Amino acid sequence: MGDAFIRHIELLGYEKRFFPSQHYVYMFLVKWNDLSEKVVYRRFTEIYEFHKALKEMFPIESGDINIENRIIPHLPAPKWFDGQRSTQNRQGTLAEYCYALVNLPHKISRCLHVVNFFKVRHDDMNPVTDSQIKKPEVFLLPKDSKKNPTDITGPIVLQTYRAIADYEKSSTSEMALKAGDMVDVVEKSENGWWFCQMKNKRGWVPAAYLEPMDGPDESEEQEPNYAGEAYVVQKSYTAVEEDELTLKEGDTIEVIHKLLDGWWVIRKDETTGYYPAMYLQKAGELNTSVKSELRNRGAPPRRSTIRHAKSIHKQGRKKISQETYRRNSKKYIQNQRNMRGNFQNKDNVIIEKNEPEDNKPKAQPAVPPRPSKDLILNRCTESTWRKIL
């Protein structure tokens, strides 16, 4: 028999392990050409390092020379903090990645780098556990998602953005930028901090410093919702710009426009203005450690405060004026009041219509008007109009 190669790789799910410290591993069922089937466990950081090495081995097929020649699937970089939620959400991407990997040309799919990575290790046969702490928790993929790999969410194609100005990082988790730098966006957080990678660097960057390559407008941004969503202020903020609002912790407000730069337009009573999204939490939601960690970070800068910002697009990014927000918000509130008033009036009308019919005056039949002389001459017979005229 010839060299070993992989016929199929199937993602089974993931395990949450607690020894030597809490971490997550993915479970893969690997089917080999000798008809054997083995289960292997890999961390996502291992998979990503494998992916980077594979791209270096095949620069043409990875699109490093010409992006049009890329056939090696995309794989997002690990997040700064990989929790259970990100581990679970990444399963669809990994399942499609493995499906595409096995179906690449044989020089890639059957190379030693791929074969050796998915070979059974000692830890796969005897996982390191400590029953005195806690046994691993297993989370399997639903059966329906395994039937057809093409039904699973495909690999994430990272979007490329350009820096419009220099940015100096203020913490080790951030990434510094120079105007004109091209970065791949791995994660767009609603708080206005985006996780990006540039060559071998990764870190958080304010969304306001980035612009898409294909146009100035963000098609992903939602339309304003003047009905508003109820949110609770989790951290106080004092307005710096004229169009911002000053609020205290515990205040209840309504979000009417969620913007990608992390500054949402909110309504407090009849006043509208911008407020950092990272300091807000949807009413009724429980506080989480992840959200608390994000709130400890400072609010991202707004695009209007960035100096020496230079765009590559001739047309500026569309922006709703603060006056438009204010006017439409007041108009919505007024319409709601009018509707409540109309409902009350309709109740009164219904009561009047239910009065006994005996009390209502009966309608008299209408007397038809006398036909004109011309009408009689044109439409009546000679004997008729001679009698009338």
Phi, psi and omega per residue, in radians:
M1 nan 2.540 -3.090
G2 -1.329 -2.880 -3.129
D3 -1.123 2.616 -3.136
A4 -1.269 2.508 3.038
F5 -2.600 2.889 -3.042
I6 -1.669 2.262 3.095
R7 -1.550 -0.602 -3.042
H8 -2.792 2.517 3.045
I9 -2.229 2.201 -3.116
E10 -2.156 2.234 3.083
L11 -1.403 2.132 -3.119
L12 -1.592 -0.523 -3.085
G13 2.670 -2.615 3.132
Y14 -2.558 2.828 3.105
E15 -2.077 2.460 3.011
K16 -1.784 1.983 -3.079
R17 -1.898 2.712 -3.041
F18 -2.135 0.079 -3.119
F19 -2.368 2.344 0.025
P20 -1.313 -0.258 3.004
S21 -2.612 2.926 -3.084
Q22 -1.171 2.258 3.095
H23 -2.779 3.016 -3.083
Y24 -2.162 2.468 3.073
V25 -2.295 2.530 3.087
Y26 -1.602 2.539 3.133
M27 -1.841 2.200 3.141
F28 -2.111 2.368 2.971
L29 -1.678 1.986 -3.072
V30 -1.846 2.114 3.130
K31 -1.816 2.167 -3.044
W32 -1.755 2.959 -3.096
N33 -1.211 -0.308 3.088
D34 -1.552 0.240 3.099
L35 1.273 0.149 3.053
S36 -1.427 2.687 3.131
E37 -2.271 2.239 -3.098
K38 -2.257 2.557 3.059
V39 -1.800 2.222 3.139
V40 -2.174 2.737 -3.101
Y41 -2.139 2.267 -3.130
R42 -2.429 2.418 2.991
R43 -1.317 2.719 -3.130
F44 -1.189 -0.569 3.107
T45 -1.082 -0.637 3.073
E46 -1.124 -0.757 -3.112
I47 -1.119 -0.680 -3.114
Y48 -1.212 -0.679 3.083
E49 -1.129 -0.685 3.046
F50 -1.048 -0.769 -3.137
H51 -1.082 -0.771 3.141
K52 -1.116 -0.727 3.121
A53 -1.133 -0.649 3.118
L54 -1.108 -0.701 3.119
K55 -1.132 -0.660 3.121
E56 -1.183 -0.585 -3.140
M57 -1.250 -0.525 -3.108
F58 -2.238 1.286 -3.056
P59 -1.115 -0.558 -3.140
I60 -1.210 -0.876 -3.107
E61 -1.200 -0.324 3.108
S62 -1.584 -0.062 3.079
G63 1.452 0.198 -3.127
D64 -1.203 -0.516 -3.140
I65 -1.584 -0.847 3.085
N66 -2.468 2.077 -3.034
I67 -1.065 -0.442 -3.123
E68 -1.208 -0.336 -3.118
N69 -1.577 0.055 -3.059
R70 -1.240 2.241 3.029
I71 -2.203 -0.294 3.069
I72 -1.249 2.228 -3.057
P73 -1.135 2.742 3.093
H74 -1.375 2.704 3.060
L75 -2.581 2.146 -3.119
P76 -1.189 2.635 3.121
A77 -1.249 2.749 3.091
P78 -1.080 2.569 3.086
K79 -1.331 2.845 3.138
W80 -1.061 -0.662 3.079
F81 -2.274 1.992 -3.138
D82 -1.673 1.858 3.086
G83 -1.814 -2.994 -3.088
Q84 -1.172 -0.610 -3.104
R85 -1.136 -0.809 3.136
S86 -1.190 -0.605 3.095
T87 -1.092 -0.742 -3.140
Q88 -1.208 -0.771 -3.087
N89 -1.158 -0.401 -3.070
R90 -1.448 -0.125 -3.032
Q91 -1.082 -0.743 3.136
G92 -1.064 -0.742 3.112
T93 -1.082 -0.772 -3.129
L94 -1.170 -0.685 3.140
A95 -1.086 -0.757 3.135
E96 -1.238 -0.603 3.113
Y97 -1.077 -0.810 -3.133
C98 -1.150 -0.671 3.118
Y99 -1.080 -0.765 3.133
A100 -1.225 -0.626 -3.111
L101 -1.072 -0.812 -3.102
V102 -1.163 -0.460 -3.092
N103 -1.650 0.164 3.041
L104 -1.272 2.894 3.060
P105 -0.907 2.618 -3.036
H106 -1.014 -0.547 -3.128
K107 -1.110 -0.365 3.096
I108 -1.756 -0.932 -3.033
S109 -1.164 -0.421 -3.112
R110 -1.950 0.259 3.127
C111 -1.271 2.809 -3.092
L112 -1.069 -0.558 -3.126
H113 -1.073 -0.740 3.131
V114 -1.276 -0.796 -3.101
V115 -1.068 -0.812 -3.097
N116 -1.166 -0.587 -3.099
F117 -1.164 -0.627 -3.071
F118 -1.715 0.112 3.046
K119 -1.201 2.632 -3.139
V120 -1.175 2.283 3.082
R121 -1.793 2.982 3.103
H122 -1.090 -0.690 -3.131
D123 -1.176 -0.461 3.097
D124 -1.193 -0.652 3.140
M125 -1.376 -0.601 -3.112
N126 -2.325 1.356 -3.129
P127 -1.009 2.458 3.137
V128 -1.309 2.008 3.125
T129 -2.335 2.868 3.078
D130 -2.432 1.779 -3.059
S131 -1.119 -0.345 -3.137
Q132 -1.277 -0.388 3.111
I133 -1.563 -1.267 3.134
K134 -3.001 2.446 3.121
K135 -1.316 2.643 3.127
P136 -1.060 2.565 3.068
E137 -1.772 2.276 -3.080
V138 -1.814 2.318 3.099
F139 -2.181 1.889 -3.086
L140 -1.622 2.588 3.058
L141 -1.178 2.541 3.045
P142 -1.028 2.563 -3.096
K143 -1.072 -0.628 -3.091
D144 -1.085 -0.538 -3.082
S145 -1.340 -0.189 -3.118
K146 -1.631 -0.246 -3.027
K147 -1.170 -0.778 -3.075
N148 -2.339 1.854 -3.093
P149 -1.033 -0.449 -3.118
T150 -1.271 -0.263 3.099
D151 -1.404 -0.265 -3.129
I152 -1.402 2.577 3.125
T153 -0.941 2.283 -3.056
G154 -1.245 3.067 3.135
P155 -1.133 2.550 -3.114
I156 -1.338 2.112 3.061
V157 -1.561 1.987 -3.052
L158 -1.196 2.384 3.112
Q159 -1.522 2.453 3.121
T160 -1.701 2.274 3.116
Y161 -2.158 2.812 -3.131
R162 -2.072 2.432 3.104
A163 -1.362 2.282 -3.114
I164 -1.598 -0.164 -3.135
A165 -2.832 2.910 3.083
D166 -1.213 2.509 3.072
Y167 -2.375 2.190 3.100
E168 -1.720 2.172 -3.105
K169 -1.239 2.623 -3.125
S170 -1.981 -0.005 3.080
S171 -2.654 2.905 -3.089
T172 -1.203 -0.363 -3.127
S173 -1.456 -0.121 -3.136
E174 -1.685 3.011 -3.141
M175 -2.275 2.263 3.126
A176 -1.322 2.613 -3.131
L177 -2.316 2.669 2.967
K178 -2.015 2.559 3.136
A179 -0.956 2.258 -3.129
G180 1.684 -0.187 3.105
D181 -1.078 2.465 3.105
M182 -1.819 2.185 -3.114
V183 -2.213 2.671 3.014
D184 -1.740 2.236 -3.115
V185 -1.546 2.054 -3.133
V186 -1.518 -0.733 -3.090
E187 -2.499 2.311 3.066
K188 -1.854 1.828 3.137
S189 -1.541 2.493 -3.104
E190 -1.192 -0.166 3.130
N191 -1.453 0.009 3.085
G192 1.668 -0.058 3.065
W193 -1.826 2.133 -3.131
W194 -1.895 2.418 3.119
F195 -1.560 2.096 -3.023
C196 -2.179 2.809 3.027
Q197 -2.316 2.509 3.131
M198 -2.490 1.847 -3.046
K199 1.028 -2.007 -3.106
N200 -1.780 0.237 -3.138
K201 -1.907 2.547 3.086
R202 -2.473 2.608 3.101
G203 2.954 3.053 -3.134
W204 -1.474 2.450 -3.114
V205 -2.363 2.442 3.069
P206 -1.126 2.294 -3.108
A207 -1.072 -0.484 -3.105
A208 -1.135 -0.356 -3.126
Y209 -1.507 -0.024 -3.046
L210 -2.060 2.559 3.040
E211 -2.352 2.508 -3.141
P212 -1.221 2.704 -3.088
M213 -1.365 -0.491 -3.017
D214 -1.510 -0.191 3.132
G215 2.979 2.838 -3.070
P216 -1.362 -0.313 -3.036
D217 -1.623 2.490 3.113
E218 -1.655 1.799 -3.131
S219 -1.212 -0.303 -3.105
E220 -1.387 -0.263 -3.099
E221 -1.216 2.446 3.136
Q222 -1.324 2.779 3.026
E223 -1.355 2.693 3.097
P224 -1.052 2.495 3.095
N225 -2.119 1.635 -3.019
Y226 -1.291 -0.150 2.991
A227 -1.179 -0.553 3.048
G228 1.434 2.582 3.012
E229 -2.009 2.367 -3.091
A230 -1.293 2.207 3.078
Y231 -2.304 2.769 3.122
V232 -2.054 2.358 3.131
V233 -1.284 2.142 -3.139
Q234 -1.709 -0.285 3.138
K235 -2.596 2.331 -3.124
S236 -1.197 2.644 3.116
Y237 -2.590 2.364 3.094
T238 -1.779 2.203 -3.073
A239 -1.034 2.400 3.074
V240 -1.864 -0.734 3.098
E241 -1.680 2.806 -3.080
E242 -1.119 -0.542 -3.077
D243 -1.607 0.217 3.087
E244 -1.739 2.860 3.130
L245 -1.993 2.568 3.035
T246 -1.753 2.126 -3.109
L247 -2.343 2.788 3.116
K248 -1.935 2.730 3.118
E249 -1.022 2.318 -3.135
G250 1.730 -0.244 3.112
D251 -1.127 2.503 3.061
T252 -1.804 2.261 -3.093
I253 -2.351 3.092 3.085
E254 -2.123 2.215 3.086
V255 -1.528 2.170 -3.119
I256 -1.950 -0.226 3.091
H257 -2.702 2.056 3.125
K258 -1.678 1.951 -3.116
L259 -1.786 2.591 -3.036
L260 -1.228 -0.334 -3.105
D261 -1.411 0.067 3.065
G262 1.555 0.061 3.090
W263 -2.004 1.876 -3.075
W264 -1.658 2.616 3.054
V265 -1.549 2.149 -3.069
I266 -2.161 2.885 3.111
R267 -2.208 2.204 3.054
K268 -2.080 1.939 -2.983
D269 1.041 -1.960 3.106
E270 -1.997 0.284 3.141
T271 -1.850 2.341 3.102
T272 -2.015 2.715 3.113
G273 3.077 3.078 -3.117
Y274 -1.556 2.579 3.115
Y275 -2.643 2.522 -3.131
P276 -1.093 2.184 -3.107
A277 -1.121 -0.511 -3.075
M278 -1.220 -0.235 3.123
Y279 -1.702 0.165 -3.102
L280 -2.045 2.631 3.065
Q281 -2.435 2.384 -3.100
K282 -1.059 2.393 -3.114
A283 -1.051 2.291 3.127
G284 1.674 -0.265 3.133
E285 -1.427 2.556 3.090
L286 -1.415 2.551 3.112
N287 -1.216 2.412 3.129
T288 -2.093 2.757 -3.118
S289 -1.155 -0.569 -3.134
V290 -1.153 -0.784 3.131
K291 -1.136 -0.651 3.119
S292 -1.117 -0.675 3.129
E293 -1.114 -0.704 -3.139
L294 -1.203 -0.596 -3.123
R295 -1.215 -0.375 3.104
N296 -1.236 -0.345 3.084
R297 -1.368 2.592 3.121
G298 -1.195 2.745 3.119
A299 -1.123 2.447 3.138
P300 -1.184 2.666 3.105
P301 -1.202 2.679 3.087
R302 -1.577 2.659 -3.096
R303 -1.050 -0.607 -3.101
S304 -1.193 -0.264 -3.118
T305 -1.708 -0.057 -3.081
I306 -1.413 2.228 3.135
R307 -1.533 2.599 3.066
H308 1.015 0.598 3.108
A309 -1.332 2.228 -3.119
K310 -2.220 2.122 3.135
S311 -1.699 2.682 3.082
I312 -1.609 -0.051 -3.101
H313 -1.755 2.408 3.139
K314 -1.205 -0.758 -3.137
Q315 -1.488 2.316 -3.138
G316 -1.264 2.823 3.140
R317 -1.233 2.325 -3.126
K318 -1.123 2.425 -3.109
K319 -2.536 2.333 3.088
I320 -1.429 2.304 -3.111
S321 -1.278 2.722 3.124
Q322 -1.098 -0.577 3.118
E323 -1.138 -0.644 3.108
T324 -1.157 -0.736 3.076
Y325 -1.028 -0.823 -3.082
R326 -1.115 -0.791 -3.082
R327 -1.151 -0.806 -3.124
N328 -1.183 -0.587 3.129
S329 -1.178 -0.782 3.118
K330 -1.140 -0.639 3.118
K331 -1.102 -0.705 3.125
Y332 -1.144 -0.783 -3.138
I333 -1.066 -0.737 -3.141
Q334 -1.141 -0.697 3.110
N335 -1.094 -0.683 3.108
Q336 -1.098 -0.709 3.116
R337 -1.130 -0.725 3.141
N338 -1.127 -0.682 3.126
M339 -1.112 -0.711 3.111
R340 -1.114 -0.667 3.106
G341 -1.168 -0.668 3.125
N342 -1.156 -0.626 3.124
F343 -1.096 -0.702 3.121
Q344 -1.133 -0.722 3.126
N345 -1.139 -0.662 3.128
K346 -1.118 -0.616 3.100
D347 -1.080 -0.715 3.122
N348 -1.144 -0.689 3.133
V349 -1.118 -0.698 3.136
I350 -1.096 -0.676 3.132
I351 -1.111 -0.712 3.141
E352 -1.152 -0.657 -3.121
K353 -1.216 -0.375 -3.128
N354 -1.533 0.133 3.112
E355 -1.168 2.657 3.116
P356 -1.032 2.467 -3.075
E357 -1.248 -0.346 -3.120
D358 -1.149 -0.485 -3.106
N359 -1.418 -0.183 -3.078
K360 -1.573 2.392 3.086
P361 -1.178 2.424 -3.124
K362 -1.372 2.448 -3.121
A363 -1.267 2.393 3.116
Q364 -1.591 2.490 3.117
P365 -1.145 2.477 -3.107
A366 -1.373 2.447 3.112
V367 -1.480 2.132 -3.124
P368 -1.190 2.572 3.137
P369 -1.234 2.654 3.120
R370 -1.226 2.325 3.136
P371 -1.148 2.608 -3.118
S372 -1.304 2.882 -3.133
K373 -1.069 -0.753 -3.139
D374 -1.101 -0.683 -3.128
L375 -1.145 -0.680 3.123
I376 -1.137 -0.759 -3.110
L377 -1.144 -0.620 -3.071
N378 -1.409 -0.579 -2.967
R379 -1.909 -0.361 -3.094
C380 -1.669 2.801 3.104
T381 -1.303 2.920 -3.088
E382 -1.112 -0.674 -3.115
S383 -1.175 -0.568 -3.127
T384 -1.271 -0.871 -3.055
W385 -1.257 -0.346 3.056
R386 -1.221 -0.567 3.121
K387 -1.311 -0.543 -3.058
I388 -1.497 -0.752 -3.021
L389 -1.480 nan nan
